Amino acid sequence: MTLFRVSDYRLIISDIMKLLTHIPSWIKSKYFIAFAAFCVVVLFLDKNDFFTQIDRQKELRELQQSKQYYSTQISAERKELEALKNNPATLEKYAREKYLMKRDNEELFLVSEKPDNSKN
């Protein structure tokens, strides 16, 4: 462990002072330093920093798109519900297609569509 002498510290301080004399005066201004500190806090350190705001705007756009999608789905389902309430033929068609119901004197055959797996 080496110990520094007082003269070593004076040299280091004088080197730092030489570097500080080359900095423009507008950068050393207290207003610039305060503005720079404010920008650093707002952009990087704050709870609502710049990058968090960008992520939140992206999430908001996605939520608005999903809201629009679900609104159109709800309106389509309401139209279908009204058709089912008012038309017995539509109700029968819906029951046959969705729940595979049949009349007493009918037989039901289900044919599944399989993709063509042949490799030609």
Contacts in CASP RR format, 6 or more apart in sequence:
PFRMAT RR
TARGET T0000
AUTHOR 0000-0000-0000
METHOD contacts of the structure
MODEL  1
MTLFRVSDYRLIISDIMKLLTHIPSWIKSKYFIAFAAFCVVVLFLDKNDF
FTQIDRQKELRELQQSKQYYSTQISAERKELEALKNNPATLEKYAREKYL
MKRDNEELFLVSEKPDNSKN
20 28 0 8 1.000
26 32 0 8 1.000
42 49 0 8 1.000
42 50 0 8 1.000
43 49 0 8 1.000
43 50 0 8 1.000
44 50 0 8 1.000
80 94 0 8 1.000
83 90 0 8 1.000
84 90 0 8 1.000
84 91 0 8 1.000
84 94 0 8 1.000
95 101 0 8 1.000
96 102 0 8 1.000
100 108 0 8 1.000
100 110 0 8 1.000
102 108 0 8 1.000
END
